[in-house]
Amino acid sequence: MKIKKLITTIAIGVGLVAPIFNVNHTQVVEAASINSIAKQNSYVGETFLYQMLQTQNIKYNKFYAKGNKIKYRKGTPEGIVIHETATPGASAYNEAIYFNREWMNMYSYVHAFVDSKQVIQMMTPNYGVWGAGAIANNRFIQIELCRENTRNKFAKSVNNDAIYAAKLLHRYDITPVNASNTGKGTIWSHHAVSRFLGGTNHTDPDGYFQKWGYSMNDFFSLLKYYYDMQAAETSNTTVPDNNVGTSDPVVSDSNTDSDPDPVSQAPTGNKTLMHDAYTYDAQGNRTTAALKTAGTVVTVAQEKVINGKKYLQIGENEYVVASNIVGTKRILTHNAYIYDTTGIRSDNAKLLRGTSVRTYGGRINIGGKMYYPIDTNRFVKAANFK
């Protein structure tokens, strides 16, 4: 994205990422092979910038604070723009740290950076960003793919990008349609924005993709594969109709929660964690493995009752509390709003009293009040349930 060299001249209406650059054809590979390699990799899950910075005692410079909210023209995003950074050697972590520090001077920002190791979500997709020109900024979620230097790492990175994008499509009830060739659809390249909408003149990620024998058509095929897979996984899950996404997860060890955790039938296959979860061994002891964040896709092998509590096996001697995936149905005793992970109301829609809502894992403390997760990062106050 060579943004750093353009900082002083970029205006709010101008998009991210450098214009056309030369392609090294000696490194071209078959796209079918890239997607085949990609599908062999597990999703890394999302890391949320504000949470990552907290662990390093770095201030989170919230993009949408102090009235700087780019509201989508139709209330919610209409699709996703795929960018690439054009910065060789810069990881998602490098880009996230840089943009957190400099975005006020750059007039540039995106929703997430993705590489072979991480997906770092910079801010909630509920609002627009400064990424692809004034016409696109109030329409689309915008994701930056970081440059990798090997075929396998490239495959891993597009795999992470496709899974993350597919999750966002489901969150906002957006059907994937490839807009890169026609300017009509929901999945855009930055190049397509330049061609069909204007307000920017950049051509990414086409040149970078071509280096690997890849294209936006190939990426769309991979995204659609994961979109369909996720639809099948969640088809039997009861979630309120108001499917509005938010930004950042709150850590809670649901193994200590005393709420009921009924599991009528063990789910198997690829499943999405709906609540941050620690892992446990076959004796119910917490392992030293890193916390798995909400939204992570895991492969469930079987259900196991350990010390009277139901767990789902996701690896060799590795288990998560079942309610983090299966959830528990609860009845609202009061009308309820939906909140994001900072305790801010997502919108004005209400869940009505008497509605059955599926919650996941244990209660979470946000700003001194207790909430239940009802999706990967949407919450309802616990006091509104029986």
C-alpha positions in Angstrom: 0.0 0.0 0.0 3.0 2.4 -0.1 0.8 4.7 2.0 3.7 5.9 4.1 5.2 7.6 1.1 2.0 9.3 0.2 0.9 10.6 3.6 1.2 14.3 2.9 -0.8 14.2 -0.3 -3.7 11.8 0.5 -7.1 13.3 1.0 -10.0 11.7 2.8 -11.7 10.8 -0.4 -8.7 9.1 -1.9 -8.3 5.3 -1.4 -5.5 3.2 0.0 -2.9 1.1 -1.7 -0.4 2.0 -4.5 -1.3 2.2 -8.2 -0.2 -0.4 -10.8 3.1 -2.0 -10.2 5.3 -4.4 -12.1 4.6 -8.2 -11.9 7.4 -10.8 -11.6 6.1 -13.5 -13.9 8.8 -15.9 -12.8 6.8 -16.6 -9.6 3.5 -17.3 -11.3 1.7 -20.5 -10.0 -1.6 -22.1 -10.8 -4.5 -20.5 -8.9 -6.2 -23.9 -8.4 -3.1 -25.0 -6.5 -3.3 -21.9 -4.3 -6.9 -22.6 -3.3 -6.1 -26.2 -2.7 -3.3 -25.3 -0.4 -5.4 -22.7 1.2 -8.1 -25.1 2.2 -5.6 -27.3 4.0 -5.1 -24.6 6.6 -7.0 -23.8 9.8 -8.4 -20.3 10.4 -6.3 -18.2 12.8 -9.3 -16.3 14.3 -9.5 -12.6 14.8 -7.3 -10.5 17.0 -8.9 -7.2 18.0 -6.6 -4.2 17.9 -7.8 -2.5 21.0 -7.3 -5.8 23.0 -3.9 -6.4 21.5 -2.7 -2.9 22.4 -4.0 -3.2 25.9 -1.5 -6.1 26.5 1.3 -3.8 25.3 0.2 -0.7 27.2 -0.3 1.1 23.9 -3.1 3.7 23.5 -5.9 2.6 21.1 -6.6 5.6 18.9 -10.2 4.8 18.0 -11.0 5.9 14.5 -14.7 6.4 15.0 -14.4 8.4 18.2 -15.4 12.1 18.7 -18.0 12.2 16.0 -15.7 10.7 13.3 -18.3 8.1 12.3 -18.8 7.3 8.6 -22.3 6.0 8.5 -23.2 3.6 5.7 -25.6 5.1 3.2 -28.0 2.2 3.7 -27.4 1.8 7.4 -25.2 -1.4 7.1 -22.4 -2.3 4.7 -23.3 -3.4 1.2 -20.2 -5.5 0.6 -16.4 -5.8 1.0 -13.5 -4.3 -0.7 -10.3 -6.4 -0.9 -7.0 -4.5 -0.8 -3.4 -5.4 -0.6 -0.8 -3.3 1.2 2.0 -3.1 -1.5 4.4 -3.1 1.5 6.8 -6.1 1.2 7.9 -7.5 4.5 5.2 -5.7 6.6 3.0 -8.0 8.6 -0.5 -7.4 9.8 1.0 -6.6 13.2 3.4 -4.0 11.7 0.6 -2.4 9.7 -1.8 -2.3 12.6 0.6 -0.7 14.9 1.6 1.9 12.3 -2.0 2.8 11.4 -3.0 3.1 15.0 -0.3 5.6 15.5 -0.5 7.5 12.2 -4.0 7.4 10.8 -4.8 10.9 12.0 -2.0 12.2 9.8 -2.5 9.8 6.9 -6.3 10.2 6.4 -6.3 6.5 5.8 -7.8 3.5 7.7 -9.2 0.1 7.1 -11.3 -2.4 9.0 -8.7 -5.2 9.2 -5.2 -6.3 8.2 -4.7 -10.0 7.2 -1.6 -12.1 6.7 -0.6 -15.7 7.0 -0.5 -15.6 10.8 -3.2 -13.1 11.9 -6.4 -11.3 11.2 -6.2 -8.0 13.1 -9.5 -6.2 13.1 -8.8 -2.5 13.6 -12.4 -1.3 14.4 -16.0 -2.4 14.3 -17.4 -2.9 10.7 -20.5 -1.0 11.9 -19.0 2.2 10.4 -17.1 3.0 7.3 -13.4 3.9 7.0 -11.1 5.9 4.7 -9.9 3.2 2.4 -11.2 3.3 -1.2 -12.4 6.8 -2.0 -15.4 8.8 -1.0 -17.9 6.8 -3.0 -16.9 3.4 -1.6 -16.1 4.5 2.0 -19.7 4.7 3.1 -20.7 1.5 1.3 -18.1 -1.2 2.0 -16.1 -3.0 4.7 -12.4 -2.8 3.7 -9.8 -5.4 4.3 -6.0 -5.2 3.6 -4.1 -8.3 2.6 -0.4 -8.2 3.6 2.3 -9.2 1.1 3.9 -12.6 1.7 7.1 -13.9 0.2 6.3 -17.6 -0.3 3.6 -19.6 -2.1 2.5 -21.4 1.1 2.3 -18.2 3.1 0.3 -16.5 0.4 -2.1 -19.4 0.4 -2.5 -19.2 4.1 -3.1 -15.5 3.9 -5.8 -15.7 1.3 -7.4 -18.5 3.3 -7.6 -16.3 6.4 -8.9 -13.4 4.3 -11.6 -15.5 2.6 -12.8 -17.0 5.9 -12.9 -13.7 7.7 -14.7 -12.0 4.8 -17.2 -14.9 4.6 -17.9 -14.4 8.3 -18.6 -10.7 7.8 -21.0 -11.5 5.0 -23.0 -13.7 7.2 -22.9 -11.2 10.1 -24.5 -8.5 7.9 -26.7 -10.8 5.8 -24.8 -10.0 2.6 -24.9 -12.5 -0.3 -21.5 -12.9 -2.1 -21.6 -11.7 -5.7 -18.3 -11.0 -7.6 -18.3 -7.3 -8.6 -14.7 -7.2 -9.8 -15.5 -7.8 -13.5 -18.8 -5.9 -13.8 -19.0 -3.4 -11.1 -22.2 -5.0 -9.8 -22.1 -7.1 -6.7 -20.8 -7.3 -3.1 -17.2 -8.5 -3.4 -15.0 -5.8 -4.9 -11.3 -5.4 -5.6 -9.9 -1.9 -5.1 -9.3 -1.9 -8.8 -13.0 -2.5 -9.5 -13.8 0.5 -7.3 -11.4 2.6 -9.4 -13.0 1.3 -12.7 -16.6 1.4 -11.9 -17.2 3.8 -9.0 -14.3 6.2 -9.2 -12.9 8.4 -6.4 -9.7 6.5 -6.4 -7.2 5.3 -9.0 -5.6 2.2 -7.5 -5.5 -1.3 -9.0 -4.8 -3.7 -6.1 -4.9 -6.5 -5.4 -4.7 -7.5 -9.1 -0.9 -7.1 -9.6 0.0 -8.9 -6.3 -2.4 -11.7 -7.1 -1.1 -12.1 -10.6 2.4 -12.6 -9.1 1.1 -15.9 -7.7 -1.0 -16.8 -10.7 -4.1 -15.8 -8.8 -7.0 -13.4 -9.5 -10.0 -11.9 -7.8 -12.1 -14.6 -9.5 -10.1 -17.2 -7.8 -10.3 -15.4 -4.5 -14.1 -15.1 -4.9 -14.3 -18.9 -5.5 -12.5 -19.5 -2.2 -14.6 -17.0 -0.3 -17.8 -18.5 -1.7 -16.6 -22.0 -0.6 -16.3 -20.8 3.0 -19.5 -18.7 2.8 -21.4 -21.8 1.8 -19.7 -23.9 4.5 -20.4 -21.4 7.2 -24.1 -21.2 6.1 -24.4 -25.0 6.5 -22.7 -24.9 9.9 -25.1 -22.2 11.3 -28.3 -23.3 9.6 -29.7 -24.8 12.8 -28.6 -22.0 15.1 -31.2 -19.6 16.5 -30.0 -16.1 16.3 -32.1 -12.8 16.4 -32.9 -11.3 13.0 -31.0 -8.1 13.7 -27.6 -9.4 12.6 -25.4 -6.4 13.3 -21.7 -7.0 13.8 -19.5 -5.3 16.3 -15.8 -5.0 17.0 -14.0 -6.5 19.9 -14.4 -9.7 22.1 -14.4 -9.7 25.9 -12.5 -12.5 27.6 -14.4 -14.7 30.0 -13.6 -18.2 31.3 -17.0 -19.8 30.9 -15.9 -22.9 32.6 -16.5 -21.2 35.9 -20.0 -20.1 35.0 -22.8 -21.9 36.8 -25.5 -21.4 34.2 -27.3 -24.4 32.6 -25.5 -25.9 29.7 -27.8 -28.3 27.9 -26.5 -30.2 24.9 -29.0 -32.4 23.2 -26.8 -33.7 20.4 -23.1 -33.3 20.0 -22.2 -31.2 16.9 -19.3 -32.6 14.8 -17.3 -31.2 12.0 -16.2 -27.6 11.5 -18.0 -25.3 14.0 -17.6 -21.7 15.0 -16.8 -20.6 18.5 -19.4 -18.1 19.6 -17.7 -17.1 22.8 -14.0 -16.8 23.7 -12.9 -20.1 25.0 -10.0 -21.7 26.9 -9.1 -25.3 26.2 -9.0 -28.1 28.7 -7.5 -31.6 28.8 -9.5 -34.8 29.3 -9.5 -34.4 33.0 -11.0 -30.9 32.8 -7.8 -29.0 33.6 -7.2 -25.8 31.7 -4.3 -26.1 29.3 -1.6 -23.6 28.6 -2.7 -23.0 25.1 -3.7 -19.5 24.1 -7.3 -18.4 24.4 -9.4 -19.1 21.3 -11.4 -16.1 20.3 -15.0 -15.9 19.3 -15.3 -16.5 15.6 -12.6 -19.1 15.4 -13.5 -22.2 13.4 -12.7 -25.5 15.1 -13.2 -29.1 14.2 -15.4 -31.0 16.7 -14.7 -34.7 17.0 -17.1 -35.7 19.8 -18.8 -34.7 23.0 -17.4 -35.7 26.4 -18.8 -35.2 29.9 -16.0 -34.3 32.3 -16.7 -33.9 36.0 -20.4 -33.5 35.2 -19.9 -30.8 32.6 -20.2 -31.2 28.8 -17.2 -30.5 26.6 -16.5 -30.8 22.9 -13.2 -32.3 21.7 -11.5 -30.1 19.1 -8.0 -31.8 19.1 -5.9 -34.4 20.7 -6.5 -34.1 24.5 -8.0 -30.7 23.8 -11.6 -29.7 24.7 -13.7 -26.6 25.0 -16.9 -26.1 27.1 -19.8 -27.1 24.9 -21.9 -24.0 25.5 -19.3 -21.9 23.7 -20.4 -23.6 20.5 -23.9 -25.0 21.1 -25.3 -22.3 23.4 -28.3 -22.2 25.6 -31.8 -21.0 24.8 -33.1 -18.3 27.2 -36.4 -16.4 27.4 -36.3 -12.6 27.5 -38.4 -11.2 30.4 -37.9 -7.6 29.2 -37.5 -6.0 25.8 -33.8 -5.8 25.1 -31.3 -3.9 23.1 -28.2 -5.4 21.5 -24.8 -4.0 22.6 -21.3 -4.2 21.3 -18.3 -5.2 23.4 -17.7 -1.7 24.7 -21.3 -1.5 26.0 -22.5 0.8 23.2 -26.0 0.0 21.8 -25.6 -1.4 18.3 -28.8 0.3 16.9 -32.4 1.1 18.0 -33.9 -2.4 17.2 -35.4 -4.3 20.2 -35.6 -7.9 21.0 -39.1 -8.3 22.4 -40.1 -9.8 25.7 -41.0 -13.4 25.5 -38.5 -14.1 22.6 -36.4 -17.2 22.8 -32.7 -16.2 22.3 -29.7 -18.5 22.2 -26.8 -17.3 24.3 -23.3 -18.7 24.3 -20.9 -19.5 27.1 -20.9 -17.6 30.4 -21.9 -14.1 31.3 -19.5 -11.3 30.5 -18.7 -8.1 32.4 -18.8 -5.0 30.3 -18.4 -1.7 32.1 -19.6 -3.2 35.4 -22.8 -4.8 33.9 -23.3 -8.4 33.0 -24.1 -9.5 29.5 -24.7 -12.7 27.6 -23.2 -13.2 24.1 -25.8 -13.9 21.5 -23.4 -14.0 18.6 -19.6 -13.9 18.2 -19.5 -10.3 19.4 -23.1 -9.1 20.1 -24.5 -9.0 23.6 -27.7 -8.6 25.6 -27.9 -7.6 29.2 -28.2 -10.7 31.5 -30.8 -8.9 33.6 -33.2 -9.1 30.6 -33.4 -12.9 30.9 -35.1 -15.1 33.4 
